[in-house]
Amino acid sequence: MIPRIKFAAAAAVTVLLAAPLALPPSVMAAAALDAAPMPSLAPMVKRVSPAVVNVATRGTIKESAGQGNPLLDDPFFRKFFNVPPGAPPRERQFQSAGSGVIVDAKNGYIITNYHVVENANEITITLLDNRSFGAKVIGRDEGSDIALLQAKQPGLVAMSLGDSSKLEVGDYVVAIGNPFGLQHTVTAGIVSALGRSGINPDGYEDFIQTDASINPGNSGGALVNLRGELVGINSAILSRSGGNIGIGFAIPVNMVKNVMAQLIRYGEVKRGVLGVNIYDVTPEIAKEFGLSESSGALVAGVIQGSAADRAGVKTGDIITSINGMQMKSAGELRNAIGMLRVGSAVQIGLLRDGKAHTLTAKIAERGDEEAANAAVINKALDGAELADAPNGGGVTVKSVQEGSPAAQSGLRTNDLIVGIGRTPIADTKALRQAAKGANFLMLKVRRGNSVLLIPIR
């Protein structure tokens, strides 16, 4: 038995010496990985990073006497601190920083967010190679949160524009910007969702949601696909602390292209209007109208003489498509119309009495009254047709849709809104400014010979 043991050991030694290349599979796999290039985003990032810039701004903002200190809104404390009534607004200097993307090197066009350059009177661009120079505003659009800057300089590098309509949930994306003042920071993630809205009720929204880390200072920076194409402009985050929690939002590049073309031509976005009051098709509405799914926008009212009225749209119609593109909600319809130029012909697909119809409307330029009704002032006022009273005397409620939020709030036809809290309201513009983003409003309403206070949420 002993010789056998010795023989076996000797045989094993012989095999090892005769076949030195017979390595374990795990060792061979590791060697192959060492020989092959490791997957990396570095080549793409190096190629596109010169197109992402730092945008530093300086400016002046005006603050009312009590702004920033709620105690000074109280009459007792205003008197105690000797703040005279009707004190003129104070001016305060500010400086901030964001990001931008060069989209046209020849003309020096740089895209950023509206809120990055809002109130700025001095804008400085800093490139990846640390060159700095001034820039001017070609145009800006608050509704889409997009601004177009220009700074003609030699050696600029532009980023290629992609097609955001081809994005799918799960696609890999990279965010490039200057968060917290840290120059040219790159983060990666995926597209978490598409078509997000409700972030800014006053804006035109079709956000790309991503978990690529976006933080303050990233605003106006690039969201890039793995081919190095610009697919979005980083705009906002959802956060309780001000830092990233994995929910960021970018404006689709296709919307950016549309807005940029108008800013170059007009210096502003000339939005048209259909002239309809619309609601989402809820399951209850779908059941009432005999629909198989809750999709589309219910026409709750048509403004007389508007583009929709001339095209033949009627109250009770359900708009299902615009230029062949399906409209799943009232928000999608509002965005689609808001991105069309004045004078554009639009094909409207709708359902009427269960039958499909197609109408053609010509987008009209909105008048003051149409603008006031087309823009949502506050969700609690939805369903009320508003108009400026003569001589700055307030806002007249011309009509209230039955069952609408405005009706549920207690507003009636022929009411006259004259104030919000202690703030007098002269017209719809003042009402919109006072009500913007508010969760609670105390409307001061003149009804006949009485003055009422109507709280709305």
Number of C-alpha atoms within 10 A of each C-alpha: 5 6 8 9 10 11 11 11 11 11 12 12 11 11 11 11 10 10 9 8 9 10 10 8 9 9 9 13 12 10 11 11 10 10 9 8 8 8 6 8 13 8 9 15 17 10 12 22 22 18 23 28 31 29 28 21 21 17 16 15 13 13 13 15 19 16 13 10 10 10 13 18 15 12 12 11 13 16 12 10 11 9 14 10 10 8 10 11 13 13 11 10 9 12 12 15 22 26 32 32 30 28 22 19 19 14 13 18 24 30 26 29 26 21 18 25 26 16 15 18 12 16 21 17 23 18 21 14 8 11 8 14 13 17 18 16 19 19 21 27 21 16 18 24 24 25 28 29 24 20 21 17 12 9 8 18 20 20 21 16 18 19 15 19 11 8 18 14 13 12 14 18 25 24 27 32 31 27 23 14 17 11 20 21 16 18 15 18 16 17 21 19 17 19 13 16 18 12 15 14 17 18 19 24 26 22 24 28 24 29 23 25 22 33 23 19 24 32 29 35 33 35 31 25 23 13 13 22 20 27 27 28 32 31 28 23 25 16 13 8 7 10 15 17 16 18 17 23 30 27 29 25 22 17 21 22 15 14 25 25 14 19 22 16 11 12 17 19 25 18 19 24 25 26 24 24 21 26 20 20 23 16 14 11 16 18 13 9 17 11 15 9 13 16 21 27 27 25 21 18 20 20 18 11 10 22 23 23 18 15 17 12 26 16 17 17 22 28 28 24 21 20 13 12 13 15 22 18 20 21 22 23 21 21 19 19 19 23 19 19 20 18 14 13 14 17 17 20 21 24 19 15 11 12 7 12 13 17 14 18 20 20 23 19 18 20 12 13 13 20 18 20 23 20 16 17 23 23 18 19 22 21 24 23 22 25 21 21 17 11 8 12 15 23 25 23 19 15 18 23 18 13 10 17 20 22 19 16 16 12 22 19 16 16 20 25 30 23 22 20 15 10 13 17 23 19 23 24 16 17 23 17 12 19 19 15 14 12 11 12 17 16 24 21 22 18 15 9 6 7 14 14 15 16 14 19 13
